[in-house]
Amino acid sequence: MIDKILSFVFMLCLWMSSVFGLPLSGYESRDLFKDSSFSNGFTVISQQAANNAGVPLGSFTYGENEELPSWMIAQWNSGPCLWNDRVESDRYTITDGLTKFVTFNPEEKSVSMRLNAANIYSGEAAGEYSWPHLLLEQSPLCDYNSMTETEKAFYSCSADRIVLSLDIRVTDFKPTTNTQGINAAQYLAYFYLNGVSQKEFIWFGVNLFDDRGYQDTYWALDEASNKMIYCVSTQDTFGGKNKSLYRNGETYISEDWVHVELDLSPHIAKAIKEANKSDTFGYEVSVEDFYIGGTNIGFEIHGNYDCTVEIKNFQLTSYNRK
């Protein structure tokens, strides 16, 4: 009960600091992501293939800033290539013209992501291993082994608070074109919990949108990577089901931004507890054994859908007591 009260007080203070610009007394903080405004553009990564998985293909920039992009666009098995098959559009959009669209809004400092997954299957049912991803990724976040102990403390999963914040909205959603097969539109944020010893790894997810409805917390094996996934529930993410991007039995399409402010620390602790309960690593682990090594956000599952999600102010902030 005391932990819950302290957590509530912390989040209240955090909200007041973000709204009124007040410093959070008694804590030092560090933003873990670079370029949360997406102002430096993107590096496009190749799709999944045995000979070129994860290879940078080229950079897409739209400003006068000479800094290299901090964010990558990961495509995986998603039809035409955003780089090799890109078509001329406006200066803020990179697209293949059919399936994937990534657009920067300079006024909002936001990124709109559209994945027309239905286009991949031509009206057929989605296959189990046909996997159209469209992700914004930043990895690695740090060179953990070369950092000072003070720096490591902010990336460590044992930090006092690790707070996810972003604004998000679904601006368009077309229902599936085939009633058979897998027909899910799922948009998540993932954080890479890397083992300090370089042996352990957990996909730690936060559920942001799923057109199938509210999603509960789950702990399961990702067969594609053979790594375990822990995912926070819809209710925990938004502080209530009626505040999420799925309301009254349907996708919540709106121009209004929905704000997410979530302390990941207690949920990471639960993920570690699940790992020990299922003997995932064959030995006991703790939050001290992991650090935040990377992140991605976007469409993460196979299915027939055409969906557009827009995000801004995507940041992970770590807090430690002074």
SULQUIRA-V367347 format. One record per residue. N is the residue number from 1. RES is the residue in one small letter. BURIAL is b if it has 9 or more other ideal C-beta (glycine too) atoms within 8 Angstrom, else e. Layout:
N/RES/BURIAL + N/RES/BURIAL
This chain:
1/m/e + 2/i/e + 3/d/e + 4/k/e + 5/i/e + 6/l/e + 7/s/b + 8/f/e + 9/v/e + 10/f/b + 11/m/b + 12/l/e + 13/c/b + 14/l/b + 15/w/b + 16/m/b + 17/s/b + 18/s/b + 19/v/e + 20/f/e + 21/g/e + 22/l/e + 23/p/e + 24/l/b + 25/s/e + 26/g/e + 27/y/b + 28/e/e + 29/s/b + 30/r/e + 31/d/e + 32/l/b + 33/f/b + 34/k/e + 35/d/b + 36/s/b + 37/s/e + 38/f/b + 39/s/b + 40/n/b + 41/g/b + 42/f/b + 43/t/b + 44/v/b + 45/i/b + 46/s/b + 47/q/b + 48/q/e + 49/a/e + 50/a/e + 51/n/e + 52/n/e + 53/a/b + 54/g/e + 55/v/e + 56/p/b + 57/l/b + 58/g/e + 59/s/b + 60/f/b + 61/t/e + 62/y/e + 63/g/e + 64/e/e + 65/n/e + 66/e/e + 67/e/e + 68/l/e + 69/p/b + 70/s/b + 71/w/b + 72/m/b + 73/i/b + 74/a/b + 75/q/b + 76/w/b + 77/n/b + 78/s/b + 79/g/b + 80/p/b + 81/c/b + 82/l/b + 83/w/b + 84/n/e + 85/d/b + 86/r/b + 87/v/e + 88/e/e + 89/s/e + 90/d/e + 91/r/e + 92/y/e + 93/t/b + 94/i/b + 95/t/b + 96/d/b + 97/g/e + 98/l/e + 99/t/b + 100/k/b + 101/f/b + 102/v/b + 103/t/b + 104/f/b + 105/n/b + 106/p/e + 107/e/e + 108/e/e + 109/k/b + 110/s/b + 111/v/b + 112/s/b + 113/m/b + 114/r/b + 115/l/b + 116/n/b + 117/a/b + 118/a/b + 119/n/b + 120/i/b + 121/y/b + 122/s/e + 123/g/e + 124/e/e + 125/a/b + 126/a/b + 127/g/b + 128/e/e + 129/y/e + 130/s/b + 131/w/b + 132/p/b + 133/h/b + 134/l/b + 135/l/b + 136/l/b + 137/e/b + 138/q/b + 139/s/b + 140/p/e + 141/l/b + 142/c/b + 143/d/e + 144/y/b + 145/n/e + 146/s/e + 147/m/b + 148/t/e + 149/e/e + 150/t/e + 151/e/b + 152/k/b + 153/a/b + 154/f/b + 155/y/b + 156/s/b + 157/c/b + 158/s/e + 159/a/b + 160/d/e + 161/r/b + 162/i/b + 163/v/b + 164/l/b + 165/s/b + 166/l/b + 167/d/b + 168/i/b + 169/r/b + 170/v/b + 171/t/b + 172/d/b + 173/f/b + 174/k/e + 175/p/e + 176/t/b + 177/t/e + 178/n/b + 179/t/e + 180/q/e + 181/g/b + 182/i/b + 183/n/b + 184/a/b + 185/a/b + 186/q/b + 187/y/b + 188/l/b + 189/a/b + 190/y/b + 191/f/b + 192/y/b + 193/l/b + 194/n/b + 195/g/b + 196/v/b + 197/s/e + 198/q/e + 199/k/e + 200/e/b + 201/f/e + 202/i/b + 203/w/b + 204/f/b + 205/g/b + 206/v/b + 207/n/b + 208/l/b + 209/f/b + 210/d/b + 211/d/b + 212/r/e + 213/g/e + 214/y/b + 215/q/b + 216/d/e + 217/t/b + 218/y/e + 219/w/b + 220/a/e + 221/l/e + 222/d/b + 223/e/e + 224/a/e + 225/s/e + 226/n/e + 227/k/b + 228/m/b + 229/i/b + 230/y/b + 231/c/b + 232/v/b + 233/s/b + 234/t/b + 235/q/b + 236/d/b + 237/t/b + 238/f/b + 239/g/e + 240/g/e + 241/k/b + 242/n/e + 243/k/e + 244/s/b + 245/l/b + 246/y/b + 247/r/b + 248/n/e + 249/g/e + 250/e/e + 251/t/b + 252/y/b + 253/i/e + 254/s/e + 255/e/e + 256/d/e + 257/w/e + 258/v/b + 259/h/e + 260/v/b + 261/e/b + 262/l/b + 263/d/b + 264/l/b + 265/s/b + 266/p/b + 267/h/b + 268/i/b + 269/a/b + 270/k/b + 271/a/b + 272/i/b + 273/k/e + 274/e/b + 275/a/b + 276/n/b + 277/k/e + 278/s/e + 279/d/e + 280/t/b + 281/f/e + 282/g/e + 283/y/e + 284/e/e + 285/v/b + 286/s/e + 287/v/b + 288/e/e + 289/d/b + 290/f/b + 291/y/b + 292/i/b + 293/g/b + 294/g/b + 295/t/b + 296/n/b + 297/i/b + 298/g/b + 299/f/b + 300/e/b + 301/i/b + 302/h/b + 303/g/b + 304/n/b + 305/y/b + 306/d/b + 307/c/b + 308/t/b + 309/v/b + 310/e/b + 311/i/b + 312/k/b + 313/n/b + 314/f/b + 315/q/b + 316/l/b + 317/t/b + 318/s/b + 319/y/b + 320/n/b + 321/r/e + 322/k/e
